[in-house]
Amino acid sequence: MHSKPDSVQRLLSWCSLKRIHIDERLSVIQDEIAGEISVFNLTDETIPVYQTLVTIPRRWMISIRTCTSSGSLITCLTDNGIHVPVYGHEAQLALALALYREFLLGSRSEWADYLQSLPQKTVPIGLFWGYKYSDDDVPEREAIDWKGNHDMGRLFVNPETGVERLTEIRGFYERVVEPFLSSSAEVNLRGYHHAYSLVTSRAFLVDGYHGLSMVPIADR
């Protein structure tokens, strides 16, 4: 029997400690080349629909209600005229801040062993294609043409204000993220983009209280 990679074992040990139950028919596997961790059904059994395969206590999701310094974060948002967003772009921006804070805490974060299982570089979401702070390899000119000539490009602009999403992200970073995380010397826009890309590609709405959340195992 092959031993599990250290990053997978750390994730599974953390899940066990936090009472996150994973159905035994599921396998948590790390891609040998890309390094990403995914969840598969590798048995010969077809799993019927409507079966609960993973049980995650809400306490161990990352949301603006459960994250480290949640109270201070909510106060910071409120002081900036943002009233605990549950969904929409403001919710994505706020959760990205909460997630970025956990990354900056490193091993001091209660989610450290979960965080190390996530992509450590910015996820190549379309919004960041060709952007100078992105980790993708899409040429800037090609990205600009794609965004301008496809209907998908409309998603990169706030339909109510006409402001580009990248401009909104930078504005939120300068107005909220930098002041809130001012005690950390490692704060930078690239790091916040990394957290934002994880949120927009993996997080989902859990309930009306926690709002948009990063949910371990279910986010694979």
N, C-alpha and C positions, 0 to 999 in steps of 0.2 A: 504493500500500500504506500503510495507516494505521500510524502509529508506536504503540508500546505505551506505556501510562501509566508514569510513572516508578516507581511502586511495583511494578508487574509486572516492569519491566526490572531493577530492583534485585534482585528475587527470583530471576529467571532467571540473572542474572549470578553471583549467589551460588551457585546450584545448579551452574552450570558450573565455577566455581572449586573447589567441594567435590566434584566428580566425581559429581554426582547426575544420572543419565541419565533423560531424559524422552522417551518414544516420540514420533516426529515426527507421529504422527496425533493427538496430544493438543494442545489449545490452552489456555493459561493466560490467563484473561480476567477483567477487573475490571468489576463491575457499575457502570454510570454513575451510578445513583441511590444504591444502598445502599453502594457502595464496596467490597463484599466481593470477594475473589479466589477464583475457582473453576476447576475443570479440566473441559473438555468434549472430546468427539469431534465436531468440526465437519465432518469429511469425509463423503463419501457411502458410505464403507466401514463395514460392520458388523464390529466387532472380536470375534473368537471368544473364548470363555471360556478360562481357564487360560493366558492369555498374559501375560508379564511386561511391563508398560508403563512402570514406573518402577523404577529401581535406586538405592537410598539406602544409602550406607555407614553402618554402625551408629555410627561415630564422630560423625556429624552429625545423629543424632537427639538430642533433649533428654531425658535420663533422669537419675536420681540417680547413675548411673555415669559419665555423660559430661559433665555440666554443669560450669560454672565452680565451683571450690572443692568438687568432689565429695567429696574426702576429709574435709574439715571438715564438710560436710553430713551424711555418713554417721556421723561421730563424734557430731555433735549429736543425731541421731536415736537412736543407740545409748544415749547418756547419758540420754535421756528414755524409755528402755525400749522403743524401736521398733527392731526388728531387720531393717533393710533390707527393707521390704515389697515384694512383687512384684505383688500384685493386691489388690483390696478397697479399702475406704474409706481405710485408712491409706496405701495406695499413691497414691491420688488426692491426699490431703493433702500427702504428701511431694513428689510431682512438682509440685504447684502451688507449693510453696515454691521448688523448683529453677527453675521457669519464672519466678516472680516475681523471683527474684534476677537473672535474665538481663534482664528488663525494666528493673529498677533500674540495671543497668550501662549501659544505653543503647548508644551507639556503641562502647563498650568491649567489649561482648559479641561473641563470635565468631559469634553467631546474629543479630546486629542486623538484617541485611537480610532475614532470614526473619521475625523478630518483627514488623517493620513491615508485613508482609503479612497479619498476623492481625487480627481485630477489635480495635479499640483501646478498646472499651467492654465492660462485662460482658455476656456472652451471656445472653439472657433464658431461662435454664433454669427449669423449674417450681419448683425449690427456692427460688429467689430472688424469685418472684412476690410483689409487694406488700411486699417487705422494704425497710426504709428505706435500705439501702446499695445497692439494686439500681438499674439504669438502665432498667428496663422501665416500662411505663405501665399496669400492671394495678393497679386499686384494691386497697388492703389488705384491705378487707372481702370483696371478691369472691375474692381469693386465699385467704383463710382458709376461706371456705365451700367452695371447690373442693378444697382440700387435705383438708378434714375429711369431705367427702361422696363422695369417689371413692377407688377402690382404689389409685390411683396415690399417694394421700397416705401410704400405708404405707411407701413408699420413702423418705420423709423422716424416718423414725425408725429408729434402730438396733434390729433385731429382738431382739438378744441383751440389750441393756441398757435399752431403752425410752427412751434419750436421743435428743432431736431432733438431726438432722444439723446444723442451724444452730448448735446449742449445741456440738456436737463441733468444728465448724469454728472457732468463736470460741475455744474452749478450746485448740485446737492453735495458733491464731494467737498467743494470749497466752503460752502455755507454751514454744513452739518458734520460731515465726516472728520475733516481736519480738526476743528475745534473740540469735538467729542473725544478724539483719540490723540489729543495733543501731547499726552504724557509719553507716547511711544515714538521713538526716533525713527522707527521703520515705516511709518505711514507714508504711502505714496499712491498716486492715482492708478498705477499698474496693478498694485495689490487689490485695490477696491474693484477694479475691472474684473479681476480673477473671481472675486466673491460674487460680483453681479452676474457673471456668465454662468456660474454654478446655479445661482438662484433661478435665472430665467430658463435654464435648460432642465432643472431637476425638481424645483420646489412646487408644491401644489397647495391649494386651499384645504385646510383641515376642518375648521369650524369657525363659527362667528366670533369666538373669543381669541383663539390663537392666531387665526388668520393664515396667511401664507407661511409655510413652514418647510424646513428641510427634514425629511423623514428617513432615518437610517434604514437600509435594506430595501425599503419600498421605492427609493429613488434610483434604483439601478435599471 
